């Protein structure tokens, strides 16, 4: 999935997603939950293996 498509699916601007990807901004817990929901996985799975 492209960054633009994922941003649209999450309801965020593509520029915000770009900054998250490059480490320019730290996403909030709410944003992380939105990512997990868009990926159809539990939030805890985003942190698995860290």
CHARMM internal coordinates of N, CA and C (Angstrom, degrees):
IC EDIT
DIST 1 N 1 CA 1.4388
DIST 1 CA 1 C 1.5283
ANGL 1 N 1 CA 1 C 107.89
DIST 1 C 2 N 1.2912
ANGL 1 CA 1 C 2 N 115.69
DIHE 1 N 1 CA 1 C 2 N 137.51
DIST 2 N 2 CA 1.4672
ANGL 1 C 2 N 2 CA 118.91
DIHE 1 CA 1 C 2 N 2 CA 179.46
DIST 2 CA 2 C 1.5236
ANGL 2 N 2 CA 2 C 110.20
DIHE 1 C 2 N 2 CA 2 C -73.61
DIST 2 C 3 N 1.3074
ANGL 2 CA 2 C 3 N 115.04
DIHE 2 N 2 CA 2 C 3 N 159.62
DIST 3 N 3 CA 1.4624
ANGL 2 C 3 N 3 CA 121.39
DIHE 2 CA 2 C 3 N 3 CA 176.96
DIST 3 CA 3 C 1.5289
ANGL 3 N 3 CA 3 C 109.81
DIHE 2 C 3 N 3 CA 3 C -58.75
DIST 3 C 4 N 1.3151
ANGL 3 CA 3 C 4 N 116.16
DIHE 3 N 3 CA 3 C 4 N -41.20
DIST 4 N 4 CA 1.4555
ANGL 3 C 4 N 4 CA 121.07
DIHE 3 CA 3 C 4 N 4 CA -179.53
DIST 4 CA 4 C 1.5310
ANGL 4 N 4 CA 4 C 111.06
DIHE 3 C 4 N 4 CA 4 C -64.67
DIST 4 C 5 N 1.3258
ANGL 4 CA 4 C 5 N 117.07
DIHE 4 N 4 CA 4 C 5 N -43.49
DIST 5 N 5 CA 1.4618
ANGL 4 C 5 N 5 CA 120.95
DIHE 4 CA 4 C 5 N 5 CA 179.55
DIST 5 CA 5 C 1.5243
ANGL 5 N 5 CA 5 C 111.06
DIHE 4 C 5 N 5 CA 5 C -65.68
DIST 5 C 6 N 1.3387
ANGL 5 CA 5 C 6 N 117.10
DIHE 5 N 5 CA 5 C 6 N -40.66
DIST 6 N 6 CA 1.4565
ANGL 5 C 6 N 6 CA 120.43
DIHE 5 CA 5 C 6 N 6 CA 179.21
DIST 6 CA 6 C 1.5245
ANGL 6 N 6 CA 6 C 110.78
DIHE 5 C 6 N 6 CA 6 C -66.92
DIST 6 C 7 N 1.3156
ANGL 6 CA 6 C 7 N 117.16
DIHE 6 N 6 CA 6 C 7 N -41.23
DIST 7 N 7 CA 1.4606
ANGL 6 C 7 N 7 CA 121.15
DIHE 6 CA 6 C 7 N 7 CA 177.63
DIST 7 CA 7 C 1.5260
ANGL 7 N 7 CA 7 C 110.31
DIHE 6 C 7 N 7 CA 7 C -59.96
DIST 7 C 8 N 1.3107
ANGL 7 CA 7 C 8 N 116.62
DIHE 7 N 7 CA 7 C 8 N -43.78
DIST 8 N 8 CA 1.4599
ANGL 7 C 8 N 8 CA 120.92
DIHE 7 CA 7 C 8 N 8 CA 179.36
DIST 8 CA 8 C 1.5256
ANGL 8 N 8 CA 8 C 110.92
DIHE 7 C 8 N 8 CA 8 C -64.11
DIST 8 C 9 N 1.3225
ANGL 8 CA 8 C 9 N 116.47
DIHE 8 N 8 CA 8 C 9 N -41.74
DIST 9 N 9 CA 1.4633
ANGL 8 C 9 N 9 CA 121.26
DIHE 8 CA 8 C 9 N 9 CA 179.22
DIST 9 CA 9 C 1.5332
ANGL 9 N 9 CA 9 C 111.43
DIHE 8 C 9 N 9 CA 9 C -62.54
DIST 9 C 10 N 1.3347
ANGL 9 CA 9 C 10 N 115.97
DIHE 9 N 9 CA 9 C 10 N -34.06
DIST 10 N 10 CA 1.4652
ANGL 9 C 10 N 10 CA 121.65
DIHE 9 CA 9 C 10 N 10 CA -179.46
DIST 10 CA 10 C 1.5202
ANGL 10 N 10 CA 10 C 112.58
DIHE 9 C 10 N 10 CA 10 C -85.55
DIST 10 C 11 N 1.3245
ANGL 10 CA 10 C 11 N 117.03
DIHE 10 N 10 CA 10 C 11 N -16.91
DIST 11 N 11 CA 1.4547
ANGL 10 C 11 N 11 CA 120.59
DIHE 10 CA 10 C 11 N 11 CA -177.51
DIST 11 CA 11 C 1.5198
ANGL 11 N 11 CA 11 C 113.10
DIHE 10 C 11 N 11 CA 11 C 83.78
DIST 11 C 12 N 1.3364
ANGL 11 CA 11 C 12 N 116.67
DIHE 11 N 11 CA 11 C 12 N 21.93
DIST 12 N 12 CA 1.4629
ANGL 11 C 12 N 12 CA 121.78
DIHE 11 CA 11 C 12 N 12 CA 179.17
DIST 12 CA 12 C 1.5221
ANGL 12 N 12 CA 12 C 109.55
DIHE 11 C 12 N 12 CA 12 C -111.33
DIST 12 C 13 N 1.3224
ANGL 12 CA 12 C 13 N 115.80
DIHE 12 N 12 CA 12 C 13 N 159.89
DIST 13 N 13 CA 1.4640
ANGL 12 C 13 N 13 CA 120.75
DIHE 12 CA 12 C 13 N 13 CA 175.49
DIST 13 CA 13 C 1.5262
ANGL 13 N 13 CA 13 C 109.33
DIHE 12 C 13 N 13 CA 13 C -72.11
DIST 13 C 14 N 1.3200
ANGL 13 CA 13 C 14 N 116.07
DIHE 13 N 13 CA 13 C 14 N 147.00
DIST 14 N 14 CA 1.4580
ANGL 13 C 14 N 14 CA 120.36
DIHE 13 CA 13 C 14 N 14 CA 178.38
DIST 14 CA 14 C 1.5206
ANGL 14 N 14 CA 14 C 111.07
DIHE 13 C 14 N 14 CA 14 C -60.12
DIST 14 C 15 N 1.3199
ANGL 14 CA 14 C 15 N 117.08
DIHE 14 N 14 CA 14 C 15 N -34.71
DIST 15 N 15 CA 1.4642
ANGL 14 C 15 N 15 CA 120.22
DIHE 14 CA 14 C 15 N 15 CA -179.42
DIST 15 CA 15 C 1.5272
ANGL 15 N 15 CA 15 C 111.22
DIHE 14 C 15 N 15 CA 15 C -65.48
DIST 15 C 16 N 1.3436
ANGL 15 CA 15 C 16 N 116.31
DIHE 15 N 15 CA 15 C 16 N -36.18
DIST 16 N 16 CA 1.4689
ANGL 15 C 16 N 16 CA 119.79
DIHE 15 CA 15 C 16 N 16 CA 176.55
DIST 16 CA 16 C 1.5264
ANGL 16 N 16 CA 16 C 109.81
DIHE 15 C 16 N 16 CA 16 C -64.66
DIST 16 C 17 N 1.3247
ANGL 16 CA 16 C 17 N 116.67
DIHE 16 N 16 CA 16 C 17 N -44.69
DIST 17 N 17 CA 1.4633
ANGL 16 C 17 N 17 CA 120.28
DIHE 16 CA 16 C 17 N 17 CA 179.85
DIST 17 CA 17 C 1.5316
ANGL 17 N 17 CA 17 C 110.61
DIHE 16 C 17 N 17 CA 17 C -62.51
DIST 17 C 18 N 1.3120
ANGL 17 CA 17 C 18 N 117.10
DIHE 17 N 17 CA 17 C 18 N -37.15
DIST 18 N 18 CA 1.4537
ANGL 17 C 18 N 18 CA 120.98
DIHE 17 CA 17 C 18 N 18 CA 177.28
DIST 18 CA 18 C 1.5190
ANGL 18 N 18 CA 18 C 110.92
DIHE 17 C 18 N 18 CA 18 C -62.67
DIST 18 C 19 N 1.3368
ANGL 18 CA 18 C 19 N 116.43
DIHE 18 N 18 CA 18 C 19 N -43.03
DIST 19 N 19 CA 1.4707
ANGL 18 C 19 N 19 CA 119.57
DIHE 18 CA 18 C 19 N 19 CA 179.28
DIST 19 CA 19 C 1.5240
ANGL 19 N 19 CA 19 C 111.53
DIHE 18 C 19 N 19 CA 19 C -66.87
DIST 19 C 20 N 1.3282
ANGL 19 CA 19 C 20 N 117.64
DIHE 19 N 19 CA 19 C 20 N -35.73
DIST 20 N 20 CA 1.4710
ANGL 19 C 20 N 20 CA 120.70
DIHE 19 CA 19 C 20 N 20 CA 175.75
DIST 20 CA 20 C 1.5241
ANGL 20 N 20 CA 20 C 108.93
DIHE 19 C 20 N 20 CA 20 C -62.75
DIST 20 C 21 N 1.3217
ANGL 20 CA 20 C 21 N 116.25
DIHE 20 N 20 CA 20 C 21 N -47.74
DIST 21 N 21 CA 1.4672
ANGL 20 C 21 N 21 CA 121.74
DIHE 20 CA 20 C 21 N 21 CA -177.28
DIST 21 CA 21 C 1.5256
ANGL 21 N 21 CA 21 C 112.12
DIHE 20 C 21 N 21 CA 21 C -61.25
DIST 21 C 22 N 1.3175
ANGL 21 CA 21 C 22 N 117.69
DIHE 21 N 21 CA 21 C 22 N -37.02
DIST 22 N 22 CA 1.4625
ANGL 21 C 22 N 22 CA 120.61
DIHE 21 CA 21 C 22 N 22 CA -176.96
DIST 22 CA 22 C 1.5235
ANGL 22 N 22 CA 22 C 113.20
DIHE 21 C 22 N 22 CA 22 C -92.32
DIST 22 C 23 N 1.3421
ANGL 22 CA 22 C 23 N 117.10
DIHE 22 N 22 CA 22 C 23 N -0.14
DIST 23 N 23 CA 1.4565
ANGL 22 C 23 N 23 CA 120.23
DIHE 22 CA 22 C 23 N 23 CA 179.12
DIST 23 CA 23 C 1.5131
ANGL 23 N 23 CA 23 C 113.72
DIHE 22 C 23 N 23 CA 23 C 83.06
DIST 23 C 24 N 1.3181
ANGL 23 CA 23 C 24 N 117.20
DIHE 23 N 23 CA 23 C 24 N 13.58
DIST 24 N 24 CA 1.4586
ANGL 23 C 24 N 24 CA 121.11
DIHE 23 CA 23 C 24 N 24 CA -179.77
DIST 24 CA 24 C 1.5138
ANGL 24 N 24 CA 24 C 113.40
DIHE 23 C 24 N 24 CA 24 C -77.47
DIST 24 C 25 N 1.3144
ANGL 24 CA 24 C 25 N 116.49
DIHE 24 N 24 CA 24 C 25 N -16.40
DIST 25 N 25 CA 1.4642
ANGL 24 C 25 N 25 CA 122.07
DIHE 24 CA 24 C 25 N 25 CA 178.57
DIST 25 CA 25 C 1.5250
ANGL 25 N 25 CA 25 C 107.70
DIHE 24 C 25 N 25 CA 25 C -148.20
DIST 25 C 26 N 1.3242
ANGL 25 CA 25 C 26 N 115.30
DIHE 25 N 25 CA 25 C 26 N 146.06
DIST 26 N 26 CA 1.4568
ANGL 25 C 26 N 26 CA 120.47
DIHE 25 CA 25 C 26 N 26 CA 175.46
DIST 26 CA 26 C 1.5253
ANGL 26 N 26 CA 26 C 108.33
DIHE 25 C 26 N 26 CA 26 C -98.47
DIST 26 C 27 N 1.3339
ANGL 26 CA 26 C 27 N 117.56
DIHE 26 N 26 CA 26 C 27 N 122.38
DIST 27 N 27 CA 1.4604
ANGL 26 C 27 N 27 CA 119.18
DIHE 26 CA 26 C 27 N 27 CA -179.07
DIST 27 CA 27 C 1.5258
ANGL 27 N 27 CA 27 C 111.50
DIHE 26 C 27 N 27 CA 27 C -69.71
DIST 27 C 28 N 1.3147
ANGL 27 CA 27 C 28 N 116.19
DIHE 27 N 27 CA 27 C 28 N 147.11
DIST 28 N 28 CA 1.4628
ANGL 27 C 28 N 28 CA 121.55
DIHE 27 CA 27 C 28 N 28 CA 176.03
DIST 28 CA 28 C 1.5324
ANGL 28 N 28 CA 28 C 109.49
DIHE 27 C 28 N 28 CA 28 C -72.04
DIST 28 C 29 N 1.3151
ANGL 28 CA 28 C 29 N 115.99
DIHE 28 N 28 CA 28 C 29 N 168.42
DIST 29 N 29 CA 1.4648
ANGL 28 C 29 N 29 CA 119.90
DIHE 28 CA 28 C 29 N 29 CA 175.73
DIST 29 CA 29 C 1.5288
ANGL 29 N 29 CA 29 C 110.30
DIHE 28 C 29 N 29 CA 29 C -62.26
DIST 29 C 30 N 1.3199
ANGL 29 CA 29 C 30 N 116.92
DIHE 29 N 29 CA 29 C 30 N -35.89
DIST 30 N 30 CA 1.4650
ANGL 29 C 30 N 30 CA 119.83
DIHE 29 CA 29 C 30 N 30 CA 176.89
DIST 30 CA 30 C 1.5322
ANGL 30 N 30 CA 30 C 111.15
DIHE 29 C 30 N 30 CA 30 C -63.03
DIST 30 C 31 N 1.3197
ANGL 30 CA 30 C 31 N 116.90
DIHE 30 N 30 CA 30 C 31 N -41.86
DIST 31 N 31 CA 1.4628
ANGL 30 C 31 N 31 CA 120.60
DIHE 30 CA 30 C 31 N 31 CA 178.29
DIST 31 CA 31 C 1.5238
ANGL 31 N 31 CA 31 C 110.28
DIHE 30 C 31 N 31 CA 31 C -65.13
DIST 31 C 32 N 1.3356
ANGL 31 CA 31 C 32 N 117.13
DIHE 31 N 31 CA 31 C 32 N -41.43
DIST 32 N 32 CA 1.4629
ANGL 31 C 32 N 32 CA 120.06
DIHE 31 CA 31 C 32 N 32 CA 178.13
DIST 32 CA 32 C 1.5254
ANGL 32 N 32 CA 32 C 111.11
DIHE 31 C 32 N 32 CA 32 C -61.93
DIST 32 C 33 N 1.3252
ANGL 32 CA 32 C 33 N 116.42
DIHE 32 N 32 CA 32 C 33 N -38.58
DIST 33 N 33 CA 1.4711
ANGL 32 C 33 N 33 CA 119.82
DIHE 32 CA 32 C 33 N 33 CA 176.93
DIST 33 CA 33 C 1.5206
ANGL 33 N 33 CA 33 C 110.28
DIHE 32 C 33 N 33 CA 33 C -64.36
DIST 33 C 34 N 1.3187
ANGL 33 CA 33 C 34 N 116.78
DIHE 33 N 33 CA 33 C 34 N -38.45
DIST 34 N 34 CA 1.4631
ANGL 33 C 34 N 34 CA 121.03
DIHE 33 CA 33 C 34 N 34 CA 177.37
DIST 34 CA 34 C 1.5226
ANGL 34 N 34 CA 34 C 110.13
DIHE 33 C 34 N 34 CA 34 C -62.93
DIST 34 C 35 N 1.3354
ANGL 34 CA 34 C 35 N 117.55
DIHE 34 N 34 CA 34 C 35 N -42.37
DIST 35 N 35 CA 1.4681
ANGL 34 C 35 N 35 CA 121.19
DIHE 34 CA 34 C 35 N 35 CA 177.41
DIST 35 CA 35 C 1.5242
ANGL 35 N 35 CA 35 C 110.24
DIHE 34 C 35 N 35 CA 35 C -60.01
DIST 35 C 36 N 1.3386
ANGL 35 CA 35 C 36 N 116.32
DIHE 35 N 35 CA 35 C 36 N -47.82
DIST 36 N 36 CA 1.4587
ANGL 35 C 36 N 36 CA 120.87
DIHE 35 CA 35 C 36 N 36 CA -178.43
DIST 36 CA 36 C 1.5336
ANGL 36 N 36 CA 36 C 110.96
DIHE 35 C 36 N 36 CA 36 C -61.26
DIST 36 C 37 N 1.3071
ANGL 36 CA 36 C 37 N 116.12
DIHE 36 N 36 CA 36 C 37 N -43.26
DIST 37 N 37 CA 1.4651
ANGL 36 C 37 N 37 CA 120.43
DIHE 36 CA 36 C 37 N 37 CA 179.23
DIST 37 CA 37 C 1.5250
ANGL 37 N 37 CA 37 C 110.53
DIHE 36 C 37 N 37 CA 37 C -62.16
DIST 37 C 38 N 1.3200
ANGL 37 CA 37 C 38 N 116.75
DIHE 37 N 37 CA 37 C 38 N -43.75
DIST 38 N 38 CA 1.4722
ANGL 37 C 38 N 38 CA 120.84
DIHE 37 CA 37 C 38 N 38 CA 179.04
DIST 38 CA 38 C 1.5250
ANGL 38 N 38 CA 38 C 111.41
DIHE 37 C 38 N 38 CA 38 C -63.19
DIST 38 C 39 N 1.3251
ANGL 38 CA 38 C 39 N 116.35
DIHE 38 N 38 CA 38 C 39 N -31.50
DIST 39 N 39 CA 1.4638
ANGL 38 C 39 N 39 CA 121.61
DIHE 38 CA 38 C 39 N 39 CA 179.23
DIST 39 CA 39 C 1.5269
ANGL 39 N 39 CA 39 C 112.51
DIHE 38 C 39 N 39 CA 39 C -88.79
DIST 39 C 40 N 1.3320
ANGL 39 CA 39 C 40 N 116.44
DIHE 39 N 39 CA 39 C 40 N -0.95
DIST 40 N 40 CA 1.4672
ANGL 39 C 40 N 40 CA 123.41
DIHE 39 CA 39 C 40 N 40 CA 179.36
DIST 40 CA 40 C 1.5278
ANGL 40 N 40 CA 40 C 111.53
DIHE 39 C 40 N 40 CA 40 C 57.13
DIST 40 C 41 N 1.3345
ANGL 40 CA 40 C 41 N 114.77
DIHE 40 N 40 CA 40 C 41 N 50.38
DIST 41 N 41 CA 1.4621
ANGL 40 C 41 N 41 CA 120.79
DIHE 40 CA 40 C 41 N 41 CA 178.04
DIST 41 CA 41 C 1.5222
ANGL 41 N 41 CA 41 C 108.83
DIHE 40 C 41 N 41 CA 41 C -143.61
DIST 41 C 42 N 1.3354
ANGL 41 CA 41 C 42 N 116.56
DIHE 41 N 41 CA 41 C 42 N 156.68
DIST 42 N 42 CA 1.4667
ANGL 41 C 42 N 42 CA 118.14
DIHE 41 CA 41 C 42 N 42 CA 176.26
DIST 42 CA 42 C 1.5280
ANGL 42 N 42 CA 42 C 110.69
DIHE 41 C 42 N 42 CA 42 C -68.25
DIST 42 C 43 N 1.3129
ANGL 42 CA 42 C 43 N 115.85
DIHE 42 N 42 CA 42 C 43 N 149.97
DIST 43 N 43 CA 1.4644
ANGL 42 C 43 N 43 CA 120.90
DIHE 42 CA 42 C 43 N 43 CA 179.52
DIST 43 CA 43 C 1.5203
ANGL 43 N 43 CA 43 C 111.23
DIHE 42 C 43 N 43 CA 43 C -54.86
DIST 43 C 44 N 1.3175
ANGL 43 CA 43 C 44 N 117.47
DIHE 43 N 43 CA 43 C 44 N -39.66
DIST 44 N 44 CA 1.4648
ANGL 43 C 44 N 44 CA 120.96
DIHE 43 CA 43 C 44 N 44 CA -178.44
DIST 44 CA 44 C 1.5246
ANGL 44 N 44 CA 44 C 112.93
DIHE 43 C 44 N 44 CA 44 C -58.91
DIST 44 C 45 N 1.3240
ANGL 44 CA 44 C 45 N 116.60
DIHE 44 N 44 CA 44 C 45 N -28.91
DIST 45 N 45 CA 1.4670
ANGL 44 C 45 N 45 CA 120.71
DIHE 44 CA 44 C 45 N 45 CA -179.76
DIST 45 CA 45 C 1.5255
ANGL 45 N 45 CA 45 C 112.10
DIHE 44 C 45 N 45 CA 45 C -67.59
DIST 45 C 46 N 1.3394
ANGL 45 CA 45 C 46 N 116.94
DIHE 45 N 45 CA 45 C 46 N -26.81
DIST 46 N 46 CA 1.4664
ANGL 45 C 46 N 46 CA 119.74
DIHE 45 CA 45 C 46 N 46 CA 177.07
DIST 46 CA 46 C 1.5316
ANGL 46 N 46 CA 46 C 111.07
DIHE 45 C 46 N 46 CA 46 C -64.84
DIST 46 C 47 N 1.3361
ANGL 46 CA 46 C 47 N 116.13
DIHE 46 N 46 CA 46 C 47 N -25.61
DIST 47 N 47 CA 1.4492
ANGL 46 C 47 N 47 CA 120.86
DIHE 46 CA 46 C 47 N 47 CA -177.82
DIST 47 CA 47 C 1.5231
ANGL 47 N 47 CA 47 C 113.28
DIHE 46 C 47 N 47 CA 47 C -102.10
DIST 47 C 48 N 1.3040
ANGL 47 CA 47 C 48 N 118.14
DIHE 47 N 47 CA 47 C 48 N -0.64
DIST 48 N 48 CA 1.4682
ANGL 47 C 48 N 48 CA 122.12
DIHE 47 CA 47 C 48 N 48 CA -178.14
DIST 48 CA 48 C 1.5340
ANGL 48 N 48 CA 48 C 110.06
DIHE 47 C 48 N 48 CA 48 C -61.07
DIST 48 C 49 N 1.3041
ANGL 48 CA 48 C 49 N 115.22
DIHE 48 N 48 CA 48 C 49 N 133.13
DIST 49 N 49 CA 1.4576
ANGL 48 C 49 N 49 CA 120.22
DIHE 48 CA 48 C 49 N 49 CA 177.05
DIST 49 CA 49 C 1.5137
ANGL 49 N 49 CA 49 C 114.90
DIHE 48 C 49 N 49 CA 49 C 85.45
DIST 49 C 50 N 1.3196
ANGL 49 CA 49 C 50 N 117.30
DIHE 49 N 49 CA 49 C 50 N 5.49
DIST 50 N 50 CA 1.4680
ANGL 49 C 50 N 50 CA 119.53
DIHE 49 CA 49 C 50 N 50 CA -179.22
DIST 50 CA 50 C 1.5013
ANGL 50 N 50 CA 50 C 109.82
DIHE 49 C 50 N 50 CA 50 C -85.56
END
COOR INIT
IC SEED 1 N 1 CA 1 C
IC BUILD
